[in-house]
Amino acid sequence: MFPLKEKDRPIAQKLLASGVCPRCIFRFCCAGLQAFYRLPLQDLSRDLHAFLKTGQESDSQAEANKEADGPPSKKLRLEERGDEELSTLAGDRGDAPQGLKPATCTVCLGVLQEFCQKHFVRKICEKVCSAGYQFTSFMFSVSLPAQLSVREHAAWLLVRQEMGNQGLSLEKDDIVQLKDAYKWIIHPLFSEELGVQIDGKSLFEVSVVFSHPETDGDCHFLATTCPDCFRPTKNKQSVFTRMAVVKALEKIKEEDFHKKFPSLPGSPETSCVALEIECNHAAVFVAGRYNKYSRNLPQTPWIIDGERKMESSVEELISQHLVDAFKADSFNFSSSGREDVDVRTLGKGRPFAIELVNPHRTQFTAQEIKELQQKINSSSDKIAVRDLQLVTREAVGHMKEGEEEKTKCYSALIWTEKPIQKTDIEFLDNLKELQIAQKTPLRVLHRRPLAIRPRVIHTMKTEYIDEHCFRLQLKTQAGTYIKEFVHGDFGRTKPNIGSLMKTTADILELDVESVDVDWPPALDD
């Protein structure tokens, strides 16, 4: 069933005369039957021509009957004129002779014409297949030239005026959007070619960026009319973004717009070009816990003034294996706190998460993840990981939630300047919920803001070694600077072990015994 009604006839006639393609004519007549847009363009042109010709014949017959007493030649003249106009329009605008390319649509600039063909779909699918992604569905997105919004606006004003002549109204939102019509046509072709379904929530995205250099200047007049809509930004090559143009079109007065576009522009010489065809998979996240056994290994790459200070890091020893396995472009490493280069992390380890950016492989069995964990652990004796697993982006947030309310346990080997006996340190065992104030340590002041942070030492337990050394087990609020709590950092942490014992104290070794964050879930070995 043809989607246009009698009321649409004058609108379709006017749009066709202005160089608008059949699919855009259906859009502006608010035809929402998706199947009709998928028909070949030549069929649509033929059906549209027949629809308009039938209207011409009906009008001619009605006029002839109305003036039956008039000269017979008038009826013939009307019919001949109608047939001549439609033949001219059909030949010039849509129903081109076999083998000739139809004129480029003045509204969609060819997007709903040649870019709906199977050969273009195959071109995209070849790009997708050659990119080497693993996917079971995909999302398709389109970026259109900003000037299309200007041409759509001009067409809408034209149609709205015609409908007003009929006593009808047309809101801009009533029109079928170009992107919607394009996806109605292109989605089934993609699914057929790739053998997978289109899914708006898929993590794998195929995007096409269209451009049309010939008409780039269409929207430049808006910068004079609405200068506040076009402000330069660092990340944009042009101020004429689609959003900026749409915003300006919402603000511009109709009479000001008609000064530049009194009617629809003529058909351009060229169609749009597919400037970019890109594939991208949303990031996937891998989490686990790591142990660090070396006192000569930073958590993240240690680079100062472009010079590397350590040959590797915890981050690199873990992440490189994951990047290779997932065939990712890059990664982002995060963890629940961090330890200094000379501090070990023991016990069940420190929770970490790695964001793998644009992975080409995403499907792993539990056994494959387990083998990946074993590969990481066998590659170095400086670190080990456990509970390695795929997690969601939302789950990674649990690692950071209430981070400062969590507790951490440490073991510190402490030296004192004054000789001590076992009885000199026993009082520390009785201190509970000790409140301390820590001004930002001097050693991190270059990367942390200056502030005084209240912290809590929940419990301490001492183990006497000799007259200058003892081991201190601490359970503290997360975020406590343990080294500074021992030596005082020139009085920036108060109280501290040195001030409590009334001697100079320093830390010789420090180990993280546990990070009390119940994430990620423990896995069976």
N, C-alpha and C positions, 0 to 999 in steps of 0.2 A: 504493500500500500504506500503510495507516494506521501511523504511527510508534510508537504505544504498544503495549506488551505486557501480558500478563495481570498481571504483577507491578506494573504501573503503575496498575492500575485503582483500588485504594483511595487511592493518592496523588492521582490526578486527581480523584476524588470529593471528597476532603477540601479540595483547593485550590479547586475550583469552588465548594464550599460557603462558602469563605472570601472569595469575591469576586475570584478570580484569573482573568484572561482566558485563552483557549485557547492563545495563543502562549507566554505565561509558563508555563502548565501543561506544554507540550512542553519548555520549557527546563529546568524542574525535574525532568522525567522523563528528562533527558539525551538528548533526541531531536536528532540532528545532521543530519537530512535537510533541506538548505537549501530545496529546492523546496517542501516542505510549508509552510514559514513564509510563502511568497509567495502562497499561496492566499487568496482573499477571506476576511475574518473571519467572515462569515455561513456560508460553506462549512465552515470549521474548526469553528465552533460546532455546526453540524448533524452533522458527522462525529463530533465528540467526544460529543455527546448520544447518537448511535446506538451508539457504542462502550460507553458506560456503561449504556445501556438493555439492550443485549445481555447485559452482565454481570449486570444485575439479574435478567433473565429466566432466565439460566443458574443463578444462585444460587437463584432461586425454584423452578425445576424440580428442582434437586438436593435442596432442602429438602423439596419435596413427595414426591419419590420415597423419600426417607429415612423419611418419616412417612406412608407410603401407607395405613397402617391407621388414621390419625387422622381427625378430622372433615374432610370435604371443604371446609368453609368456611375452614379455616386457609390452604390454598393460595391461595384467592381473595384473602384478606386480604393476604397477602404480596405478590402481584402488584400489587394495587391500590395498596398503600402505596409500592412501588418506582416505579410509573409516576407517582404523584402527586409524589414527591420530585423526580424528574428533570424533570418538567414545570415545577415551581416553580423549580428551579435554572436551567433553560434560559431561562425567561422573565425571571428576575431578573438573571442574570449574563452571558449572552452572546448567546443567540439571541432577541434582542428582536423584538417584532412589527414588521412592515414599516413603515418611516418613523420608528420610535422609536430614539433613540440608546441603545446598550447602556451599562450601568453602567460607570463608570471603574474600570479594574483597580486593585486595592489594592496591587499590587507595582510595575508599570511606570508607574502614574499616567497611563495613556493613550498612552504613547510608542509601544507596539506595537499601538495601535488606530487612532485618527484620524490620527496622523502618519505612517502607512504608506500613506495614500491618495494617489491621483494628483493631486488638487487641491492638496495640500500640496507635492508635488514640483514642480508647475507654479509655485507661488508662489516657491519657492527659485530655480528656473530663470529666472524673470522678473527676479529680483534680480541673478542672475549676468549675464544678458545686458545689463541696463541699466547695469551697472558698467563696461562697455567694456574688458574684459580680452582679451588675445590669448592663447589657450591651445589645446593639442592633446590634453590629458588633464587630469584633475584628481583631487585627493585630497579625500575627504569626512571631516570629523571632527565628533564630537558631544560636547557637554559636558552632563552630566546633573546634576540636583539631588543634593546630597550625601545628602539623606534617603532617596533610593532605596536606598542601601547598607544603611541600617537596616532597611528593609522587606524587602530581599532576604535579609538575615541572619535575620529572623524567619521568613520562608518556608522558608529552608534548615533551620532548627532543627525546624520542623514536619514537613518531608519526611523529615529524618534520623530523627526519632522514629518515624514510620510505617514506614520501611524497617527500622529496628531491630526493630520488632514482627515483621517477616518474616525476621529473621536476616540482613539485608543491611546494608551500610554505604554512606554517601554523603559524599564529600569536597566541600568548597566548589568546588574547581577542576573537579569533574566536571560541574557545572552549565554549560549554555550561557550565556555572558555576554550581558547585555542589549544591549550595543553590537554584539556580533557578530551577534545575531539581527536587530537593526535594519538593519545594513548588508547582510545577506543579502537583505532585502526591498527596501531602498531603492536599492541600487546599480544593478540592472538598469533600474529606472524612470528614474534619472538619465541613464544611457547612452542610453536610448531617446529621452528628451526633448531632450538636448543634442547627441546624435550623436557623442559622444566617449567614450573608455574611462575608467573609474576606474583610477587607478594610485597605489598607496601611496607611490611615490617621486616623484610629480609635484611640480613646483615651485609649482603653482597649487593653492591650498587653498580649499575652501568649508566653512565651519564654522557649525554651528547650536548655540546655547546655549539649553537648556530650563530653565525654572524652574517651581516649584509653590508659590506663597506660602501656600496653605491648610495645607500640611504642613511648613512650615519648622521648626516646633517639635519635630518628631519626634526630632531628634538632639541637642536641647539637654541632655537628661539625661546624655549622655556626658561633658559638661564637668565634672559633679560626680563621676562615677565615675572618669574618666581625665583629670584637669586638666592633666597634663603634655603631653597631645597637642594642646592648644588654646592656643597662645601667640600673642598679637597680633603681626602683622608690618606693616611700613609700607605694603606694596603690596597687601595684601588687605583688602577691605571687611568681611569676616566671618572669624572664626576657624574657622567650621564649613566648612572646605574638604573636598572629597572625600577627599583623601589623609589629612587629619587624622581624619576619621570612620572610614575604613578601618583606620587604625592603632589607633584606640580599640576598634573591634570585634574586632580581633585580640587585644587585651589583656583585654577585659572577661570576667568569669566568666559562665557560662551562667545561673546562678541570679540574678545581679545583673541580667542583661539581661531575664529573665522577670519581674522585679518591675515593670518598666515595660511590657514587651510580653509578657504571658502567652500571647497568641495574636496572629495577624495583625490589624492594625487594619482597621476596616471601610472600605468603598469611599468615597472622598472625593466631595464634591459636584461638584468641577471636575476637569478634565484639566490636564495640563501646558500651559504656553504657550511658544511659541518667542520667547524674549526678544530674541535677536539672530540675524540671518543675515548673516554677514560673508564677504567675499572678500579674499584676500591672495595676492600672488605673492612667492615668495622673492626675495631681492635678487639682482641680476645685477651683474657687475663688468666695468668697462672699464679697460684699462691703456694706457699709452703712455709717451712721454718728452716733457718740455716744455723749451723754451728761454725764458729770461727776458731781455729786452733793455733793460729800464728799470731805472734806479737810484732809482726813486721808486715802487716797487711791492712790497708785502709778499706773502709766499707765501699767507698766510691772512688773513681780515678782521682789521684792526687796530682794535680797539675797547677803549677804556680808560674805565672808570667809565660805561659806557653811551654814550660819545661816540665816533663813528667818526673815525679820524685820517686815513685814506686813502679815496678814493672807490671803489677796487676792489682786487682781489687776484688772484693767479694762480689760486687755487682757484675763484673766482667766474667768471672769464673763461672757464675751461674747463667747469666743472660745469653752469652754467646751460643751455648748449646741449644737454648730455647729458640733463639732467632734462626738458627740453622734448621732446626726441626720444623718450625712453623713457616719457614721461608718468609719471614717478616722483613719489612723495610727498615724498621728501627724499633727501639724499645724505650720504656720509661720504668725506672726502678724506684720502688718506695718500700719503707719498712716501718715497723713500730719502734721508733727511736733509732739511735745509732751508737756504736762504740768507737772509741779512739783507736788509732792504728796499733797501739801496743796493748790493747785490751782483748782478752779472749771472750768468746760467748759459748758457754757450755750448757749443760742440762738439756732441755728439750728444744733449745734454740730460740732465735728471734723471728717472729712472723714477718714475712715479706710478700710483696705482690709485684708482678712484672706485667706491664701493659705491652702487648706485642702489636705494633702498628702495621696495618695493612698486611695481614698474614695471607699467604697464598694457600697454605694447608691449615685446616681447622678441625678436622675430624680425627680423633685419637681414641683408641680403646683404653680402658683402665690399665691393661697390661703394657701397652705402648708407653703410657705416662710413667709407669713403674720402671720400665727399661730406661727411659730418659733420665729418671732420677739416679739410677745406678750408674749411668754413663757419666753424669756430672760428678758423682762421688768418687768414681775410679780415676777421674782426670786430674785430681789434685789431693794432696794430703793436708792442705791448708784450710779447706772448708768441707762441709758435708750438708746435704739437704735432706729433709724428711717431709712426709705428708704433702708431697707435690700433687697438685690437682688443678683442674680448670674451675674457675669461679666466674661469677658475673661482676659487672662493673659496680652494681649496687652493693654486692657483698664486700668488695674492697673497702667500702666506707666503714664497715664494722671495725676494721683494724685501727682506724683513726678516732672512732667515737670514744669520747670520754678518756682520751689518752692520758691526761694528767691525773685522772682519778685512779688509774691503774697503779699497781705496785710492781717493783722490781727488786730482785735479791742479788746481792753482790758479795764477793769474797775479796778482801783487800789485805795485802801484806804491808804492814806499817813499821816504819823506823822512827825512833825517838832519839833526840839528842841527849836527853837525860837518861841515865841508867834507870831501869825500872824493875820492879818485882811483880809477881803475879797479883799481889794485893793492890798494886797501883792502878790496875786496869779493871778490876772487878766491878767498880761502880758503874762502868759503862753498860754492864749487863742489866742494870736496874733502871736505866733511862728508857722510858716508853713515850711514844708520840712527841718526840722532841721537835719543837718548832724552830726552824732556822730561817734566816734571810740571806739570799744570795744575790749580790750584785753581779751583773753579767761578767763572767770571767774574762780576764785580760786576753787569754789565748783564743777566745772566740769573738772578741769585741769587733773584729773586722767584718764579721758576717751576721752578727746578732745585734738588735737594738739595745741600747743601754737601758736597763731596768733593774728594779729590785724585786726578786721573785720569792715569795714565801713557799717553803717546802717543809715536808714532814719526814723525820726519821722515825719509822714506826717501832722498830726493835733493833738491838745490837747484841751480839754475842762474841765474847773474846776468847782467844786461845793463845796462851803465853808460849813464846818460843825461846827467847833469851833476853838478856838485860837491855837490848836495844830494839828488839823486834817482837811483834805479836801479830796474829791474824785476827781480822775483824769481819764477822759475818753481819751484813746489814740488810734490812728490809725497809725500803724507802718509797716515797711517792715518786712516780715516774717523772722524769725531767730534772731530778736532783743531780747536781754536779758532784760526784763522789770525790774526785781528786781534790777539789776545792774545799769540800767539807773536812778533808783530812788536814791539809796544810794551811787553809785559811785564805790563800790568794791575797796576801798582804792586807788582811783585815777585811776583804770584800765579802767573805762568808762568815756570819756570826750566828751562834757560836760555832766552833770547829773543834776537831779532836785536839789540836795543839793548845787552844785556849782552855778547853775543859781539863786537860792534863797539866796545864801550866808548864809547857815545854814546846820546843820546836818539833813538829812532826812532819813526816813526808810519806809518800806512798811509793812502794817499790814495785808492786804488782797489783793488777786489778783484773778480776774475772766477773763477767755477768753470769750468775748462776741460774736465773730464771726471769722470764718476762711474762707476767701474769695477765696475758691477753688470751682469752679463750677462742682463738681463731688463728688459722683455719681449722676446721674439724680434724681431729686426729684420725689417721687411716690405719687399718690393720696391715702389719708387715706381711 
